[in-house]
Amino acid sequence: MNDSSAYVPPKVWKWEKESGGHFASINRPIAGPTHDKELPIGKHPLQLYSLATPNGVKVTVMLEELLARGIAGAEYDAWLIDIGEGDQFGSGFVEANPNSKIPALTDHSTETPTRVFESGAILLYLAEKFDAFLPSDHSRRTECLSWLFWQMGSAPYLGGGFGHFYAYAPSHIEYCINRFAMEVKRQLDVLDRHLADNQFMCGDEYTIADMAIWPWYGALILNRVYEAAEFLDAGSYKHVGRWTQEIEGRDTVQRGRMVNKMRGPLEEQLRERHDAGDFDTMTQDKLEAAE
């Protein structure tokens, strides 16, 4: 790999497959499927195709929250999409999400199946479909959507920016790490100042804005992404920490974090979810013990 300080961009960029980095084997500059693979369809109207990354956790938390409210129509099948193996480039998944990113949702309760992709769009779709976790008052609804879209615009700086250069790039580049660390700390300060005066992102009401922001920034506070909490002095953001712990304590959030999970303790991994009872009988530790 060339010394970054000596790099001169060419007139026309060309893809070098052996560029290095954690995701070099699956990253590419073109869209579309790489192979034929249909998506499975389970017994429920809602079919989720995902992985327990922060973006995937948003949706499984939302679905578990809806079910906890007694909304039977929110029952769902969750199918594992292993992005490390390139499942997101299968023909069926590309049909569900032409952007080839998890999560993707298909709602079979509509006259023709409705596909929904982008995690923020899925949260909003479910909130409107079931009239839940989205304020009805116009002003508060607008505030909620502002924070939802804040997360969608901000998190790429955390993940694709800071996370990539701090944890995944083939070499540490001081300029890149400093640039994105500064931005992530600014974002944490935005949240900390707001949460100093609000229990949740939209006042005292727990909404899809919290469900969108917590899997990214709560995970950062809890040192679950990039192992960077100490580097970013995450503990100094006291109000974000209080909010993080409050949401962490919800049973629905604990269940949502388990769905489509492939890492961590085996008893916390529910790689597929088709029924509420699966949390008790189908976690990875039980499946492997039965082999």
ChimeraX attribute file (.defattr): number of C-alpha atoms within 10 A of each C-alpha:
attribute: neighborCount
match mode: 1-to-1
recipient: residues
	/A:1	8
	/A:2	6
	/A:3	8
	/A:4	9
	/A:5	7
	/A:6	7
	/A:7	8
	/A:8	7
	/A:9	7
	/A:10	7
	/A:11	6
	/A:12	5
	/A:13	7
	/A:14	8
	/A:15	8
	/A:16	9
	/A:17	12
	/A:18	9
	/A:19	13
	/A:20	14
	/A:21	15
	/A:22	13
	/A:23	14
	/A:24	15
	/A:25	14
	/A:26	14
	/A:27	12
	/A:28	11
	/A:29	7
	/A:30	6
	/A:31	11
	/A:32	16
	/A:33	19
	/A:34	13
	/A:35	13
	/A:36	12
	/A:37	15
	/A:38	12
	/A:39	18
	/A:40	11
	/A:41	16
	/A:42	15
	/A:43	11
	/A:44	17
	/A:45	18
	/A:46	21
	/A:47	23
	/A:48	27
	/A:49	26
	/A:50	28
	/A:51	28
	/A:52	27
	/A:53	17
	/A:54	22
	/A:55	23
	/A:56	26
	/A:57	29
	/A:58	28
	/A:59	29
	/A:60	29
	/A:61	26
	/A:62	25
	/A:63	25
	/A:64	24
	/A:65	22
	/A:66	22
	/A:67	17
	/A:68	13
	/A:69	11
	/A:70	11
	/A:71	14
	/A:72	10
	/A:73	15
	/A:74	21
	/A:75	20
	/A:76	24
	/A:77	22
	/A:78	26
	/A:79	21
	/A:80	22
	/A:81	26
	/A:82	17
	/A:83	16
	/A:84	11
	/A:85	10
	/A:86	16
	/A:87	23
	/A:88	30
	/A:89	25
	/A:90	19
	/A:91	20
	/A:92	18
	/A:93	26
	/A:94	23
	/A:95	17
	/A:96	21
	/A:97	23
	/A:98	17
	/A:99	16
	/A:100	23
	/A:101	23
	/A:102	25
	/A:103	29
	/A:104	29
	/A:105	28
	/A:106	20
	/A:107	18
	/A:108	15
	/A:109	12
	/A:110	9
	/A:111	7
	/A:112	8
	/A:113	13
	/A:114	13
	/A:115	15
	/A:116	20
	/A:117	20
	/A:118	18
	/A:119	22
	/A:120	22
	/A:121	17
	/A:122	20
	/A:123	27
	/A:124	18
	/A:125	15
	/A:126	21
	/A:127	19
	/A:128	12
	/A:129	11
	/A:130	13
	/A:131	13
	/A:132	18
	/A:133	23
	/A:134	23
	/A:135	20
	/A:136	11
	/A:137	9
	/A:138	9
	/A:139	9
	/A:140	15
	/A:141	15
	/A:142	15
	/A:143	16
	/A:144	24
	/A:145	19
	/A:146	14
	/A:147	19
	/A:148	23
	/A:149	15
	/A:150	15
	/A:151	20
	/A:152	17
	/A:153	10
	/A:154	14
	/A:155	20
	/A:156	14
	/A:157	17
	/A:158	21
	/A:159	19
	/A:160	12
	/A:161	18
	/A:162	24
	/A:163	21
	/A:164	22
	/A:165	22
	/A:166	23
	/A:167	18
	/A:168	17
	/A:169	16
	/A:170	15
	/A:171	14
	/A:172	13
	/A:173	14
	/A:174	10
	/A:175	10
	/A:176	15
	/A:177	18
	/A:178	14
	/A:179	13
	/A:180	21
	/A:181	22
	/A:182	14
	/A:183	17
	/A:184	23
	/A:185	16
	/A:186	12
	/A:187	18
	/A:188	21
	/A:189	16
	/A:190	12
	/A:191	19
	/A:192	20
	/A:193	14
	/A:194	17
	/A:195	21
	/A:196	15
	/A:197	12
	/A:198	15
	/A:199	16
	/A:200	20
	/A:201	24
	/A:202	24
	/A:203	15
	/A:204	10
	/A:205	17
	/A:206	17
	/A:207	23
	/A:208	28
	/A:209	27
	/A:210	23
	/A:211	26
	/A:212	28
	/A:213	25
	/A:214	25
	/A:215	25
	/A:216	21
	/A:217	25
	/A:218	23
	/A:219	18
	/A:220	23
	/A:221	26
	/A:222	17
	/A:223	15
	/A:224	14
	/A:225	20
	/A:226	16
	/A:227	16
	/A:228	19
	/A:229	17
	/A:230	12
	/A:231	9
	/A:232	16
	/A:233	11
	/A:234	20
	/A:235	15
	/A:236	15
	/A:237	18
	/A:238	15
	/A:239	21
	/A:240	26
	/A:241	19
	/A:242	16
	/A:243	21
	/A:244	22
	/A:245	15
	/A:246	12
	/A:247	19
	/A:248	18
	/A:249	10
	/A:250	13
	/A:251	14
	/A:252	19
	/A:253	22
	/A:254	16
	/A:255	20
	/A:256	23
	/A:257	26
	/A:258	26
	/A:259	29
	/A:260	27
	/A:261	25
	/A:262	18
	/A:263	11
	/A:264	9
	/A:265	10
	/A:266	17
	/A:267	15
	/A:268	20
	/A:269	23
	/A:270	27
	/A:271	23
	/A:272	24
	/A:273	22
	/A:274	17
	/A:275	14
	/A:276	14
	/A:277	9
	/A:278	14
	/A:279	19
	/A:280	10
	/A:281	12
	/A:282	19
	/A:283	21
	/A:284	20
	/A:285	15
	/A:286	14
	/A:287	13
	/A:288	10
	/A:289	7
	/A:290	7
	/A:291	5
